[in-house]
């Protein structure tokens, strides 16, 4: 089996997310995972070549998006009025 590269495994993570959104059974299966390592193992058993680093990167990206204020909730300062 060839090594997993960052770009390839990231696209696999995106493919996994799409599959989980469409398949309630797969979603239930992955929700039962108790660790990142277990989630990666189960995903690989399901045919997805992802890494623990992909999960960490996705979590960090998600947190950054949650912290950004949306344009509708951003305050307008006096110099911008």
FIRO-169513 format. One record per atom (N, C-alpha, C): residue in three letters; residue number from 1; x, z, y. Coordinates in pm, whole numbers, plus 50000, padded with zeros to 5 digits. Each point is the difference from the previous one (the first is absolute). Last residue first. Example, Ala and Ser with C-alpha at 12.3 -4.5 7.8 and 13.67 -1.06 7.14 Angstrom:
REM FIRO-169513
 residu num     X     Z     Y
    SER   2 51285 50708 49775
    SER   2 50082 50006 50119
    SER   2 49923 50073 50109
    ALA   1 50029 49993 49428
    ALA   1 49911 50000 50119
    ALA   1 50090 50000 50120
//
This chain:
REM FIRO-169513
 residu num     X     Z     Y
    UNK  81 48104 51027 55433
    UNK  81 49858 49981 50038
    UNK  81 49985 49897 50106
    UNK  80 50411 50183 49799
    UNK  80 49943 49889 49926
    UNK  80 49856 49972 50039
    UNK  79 50276 50365 50171
    UNK  79 50066 49877 50039
    UNK  79 49942 49877 49929
    UNK  78 49840 50445 49900
    UNK  78 49961 49958 50136
    UNK  78 50066 49868 50043
    UNK  77 49930 50070 49472
    UNK  77 50059 50079 50107
    UNK  77 49961 49947 50136
    UNK  76 49750 49989 49507
    UNK  76 50051 49914 50106
    UNK  76 50050 50089 50110
    UNK  75 49938 50075 49439
    UNK  75 49969 50040 50140
    UNK  75 50061 49902 50097
    UNK  74 49829 49899 49483
    UNK  74 50119 50023 50081
    UNK  74 49959 50035 50143
    UNK  73 49709 49862 49633
    UNK  73 50013 50144 50023
    UNK  73 50120 50035 50086
    UNK  72 49885 49546 49868
    UNK  72 49878 50055 50059
    UNK  72 50011 50149 50030
    UNK  71 50355 49751 49779
    UNK  71 49986 49962 50141
    UNK  71 49877 50062 50067
    UNK  70 50224 50270 49597
    UNK  70 49937 49868 50011
    UNK  70 49983 49967 50149
    UNK  69 50398 50316 49802
    UNK  69 49865 50002 50058
    UNK  69 49944 49859 50007
    UNK  68 50358 50187 49632
    UNK  68 49988 49914 50118
    UNK  68 49858 50011 50056
    UNK  67 50128 50219 49594
    UNK  67 50046 50070 50120
    UNK  67 49987 49917 50126
    UNK  66 49900 49830 49557
    UNK  66 49904 50106 50034
    UNK  66 50037 50068 50131
    UNK  65 50292 49677 49816
    UNK  65 49879 49936 50049
    UNK  65 49896 50103 50041
    UNK  64 50397 50151 49799
    UNK  64 50028 49946 50133
    UNK  64 49876 49936 50059
    UNK  63 49977 50154 49555
    UNK  63 50007 50112 50096
    UNK  63 50025 49951 50142
    UNK  62 50012 49682 49650
    UNK  62 49864 50050 50019
    UNK  62 49997 50113 50104
    UNK  61 50419 49833 49863
    UNK  61 49929 49901 50081
    UNK  61 49858 50047 50034
    UNK  60 50249 50263 49700
    UNK  60 50053 50011 50136
    UNK  60 49931 49901 50094
    UNK  59 49890 49977 49545
    UNK  59 49951 50126 50055
    UNK  59 50047 50016 50145
    UNK  58 50164 49634 49756
    UNK  58 49858 49981 50031
    UNK  58 49942 50125 50064
    UNK  57 50442 50023 49842
    UNK  57 49991 49912 50118
    UNK  57 49855 49979 50042
    UNK  56 50081 50239 49603
    UNK  56 50046 50077 50115
    UNK  56 49986 49919 50128
    UNK  55 49907 49783 49595
    UNK  55 49897 50100 50030
    UNK  55 50038 50081 50123
    UNK  54 50316 49693 49838
    UNK  54 49883 49930 50056
    UNK  54 49891 50099 50040
    UNK  53 50372 50164 49768
    UNK  53 50035 49970 50139
    UNK  53 49885 49926 50069
    UNK  52 49980 50083 49538
    UNK  52 49971 50123 50075
    UNK  52 50028 49978 50149
    UNK  51 49881 49561 49726
    UNK  51 50101 50105 49996
    UNK  51 49952 50122 50078
    UNK  50 49776 49539 49706
    UNK  50 50020 50071 50127
    UNK  50 50105 50107 49981
    UNK  49 49742 49593 49733
    UNK  49 50142 50039 50009
    UNK  49 50025 50062 50138
    UNK  48 49557 49930 49646
    UNK  48 50045 49991 50139
    UNK  48 50142 50054 50009
    UNK  47 49699 49999 49602
    UNK  47 50058 49870 50029
    UNK  47 50049 49980 50142
    UNK  46 49817 50396 49751
    UNK  46 49891 49907 50033
    UNK  46 50052 49862 50041
    UNK  45 50297 50354 49911
    UNK  45 49930 49976 49874
    UNK  45 49884 49903 50019
    UNK  44 50233 50144 50380
    UNK  44 50084 49909 49921
    UNK  44 49934 49969 49866
    UNK  43 49792 50316 50275
    UNK  43 49990 49867 50061
    UNK  43 50082 49899 49921
    UNK  42 50033 50449 49871
    UNK  42 49870 49945 49964
    UNK  42 49984 49859 50058
    UNK  41 50391 50232 50120
    UNK  41 49999 49973 49857
    UNK  41 49868 49934 49957
    UNK  40 50043 50151 50445
    UNK  40 50083 49882 49977
    UNK  40 49997 49961 49853
    UNK  39 49783 50397 50115
    UNK  39 49928 49886 50053
    UNK  39 50078 49871 49978
    UNK  38 50206 50406 49886
    UNK  38 49894 49968 49905
    UNK  38 49921 49879 50047
    UNK  37 50327 50166 50290
    UNK  37 50064 49946 49880
    UNK  37 49895 49959 49897
    UNK  36 49865 50224 50388
    UNK  36 50036 49861 50031
    UNK  36 50059 49935 49876
    UNK  35 49664 50394 49899
    UNK  35 50125 49983 50072
    UNK  35 50024 49852 50030
    UNK  34 49616 50162 49761
    UNK  34 50034 50125 50069
    UNK  34 50132 49990 50076
    UNK  33 49564 49662 49816
    UNK  33 50146 50020 50002
    UNK  33 50032 50122 50086
    UNK  32 49558 49809 49947
    UNK  32 50035 50111 49911
    UNK  32 50149 50026 49997
    UNK  31 49801 49635 50240
    UNK  31 49973 50127 50068
    UNK  31 50037 50119 49915
    UNK  30 50024 49556 49826
    UNK  30 50112 50031 50088
    UNK  30 49978 50130 50077
    UNK  29 49653 49844 49714
    UNK  29 50121 50021 49920
    UNK  29 50117 50042 50090
    UNK  28 49594 49869 50201
    UNK  28 49987 50132 49935
    UNK  28 50127 50034 49923
    UNK  27 49977 49570 50187
    UNK  27 50010 50100 50107
    UNK  27 49994 50141 49941
    UNK  26 49923 49637 49717
    UNK  26 50142 50010 50031
    UNK  26 50023 50106 50107
    UNK  25 49558 49904 49896
    UNK  25 50064 50061 49884
    UNK  25 50149 50020 50023
    UNK  24 49732 49764 50324
    UNK  24 49979 50146 50002
    UNK  24 50068 50072 49883
    UNK  23 50115 49528 50256
    UNK  23 49976 50051 49865
    UNK  23 49986 50153 50000
    UNK  22 50104 49723 50394
    UNK  22 49896 49924 49931
    UNK  22 49959 50060 49866
    UNK  21 50351 50183 50279
    UNK  21 49880 49995 50086
    UNK  21 49885 49929 49930
    UNK  20 50421 50013 49790
    UNK  20 49936 50132 49996
    UNK  20 49874 50002 50086
    UNK  19 50272 49612 50004
    UNK  19 49935 50016 49870
    UNK  19 49923 50131 49992
    UNK  18 50261 49916 50387
    UNK  18 49885 49909 49994
    UNK  18 49924 50017 49869
    UNK  17 50400 50239 50045
    UNK  17 49898 50054 50090
    UNK  17 49874 49912 49997
    UNK  16 50378 49846 49763
    UNK  16 49939 50116 49935
    UNK  16 49887 50057 50086
    UNK  15 50260 49656 50183
    UNK  15 49914 49946 49894
    UNK  15 49929 50113 49926
    UNK  14 50323 50118 50317
    UNK  14 49883 49944 50068
    UNK  14 49900 49944 49899
    UNK  13 50407 50149 49833
    UNK  13 49921 50115 50047
    UNK  13 49874 49951 50072
    UNK  12 50310 49677 49869
    UNK  12 49931 50053 49883
    UNK  12 49914 50121 50039
    UNK  11 50280 49815 50321
    UNK  11 49885 49911 49979
    UNK  11 49921 50044 49877
    UNK  10 50392 50234 50087
    UNK  10 49902 50027 50107
    UNK  10 49878 49911 49983
    UNK   9 50367 49937 49712
    UNK   9 49922 50116 49963
    UNK   9 49898 50037 50108
    UNK   8 50293 49634 50079
    UNK   8 49914 49971 49885
    UNK   8 49914 50121 49967
    UNK   7 50323 50043 50340
    UNK   7 49891 49910 50041
    UNK   7 49902 49974 49887
    UNK   6 50388 50265 49907
    UNK   6 49910 50066 50095
    UNK   6 49882 49911 50038
    UNK   5 50218 49925 49519
    UNK   5 50050 49997 50137
    UNK   5 49896 50057 50093
    UNK   4 50132 50051 49452
    UNK   4 49891 49994 50099
    UNK   4 50062 50001 50138
    UNK   3 50240 49799 49538
    UNK   3 49982 50119 50086
    UNK   3 49886 49977 50099
    UNK   2 49975 49746 49524
    UNK   2 50083 49998 50120
    UNK   2 49975 50123 50086
    UNK   1 49963 49969 49454
    UNK   1 49914 50000 50118
    UNK   1 50090 50000 50124
//
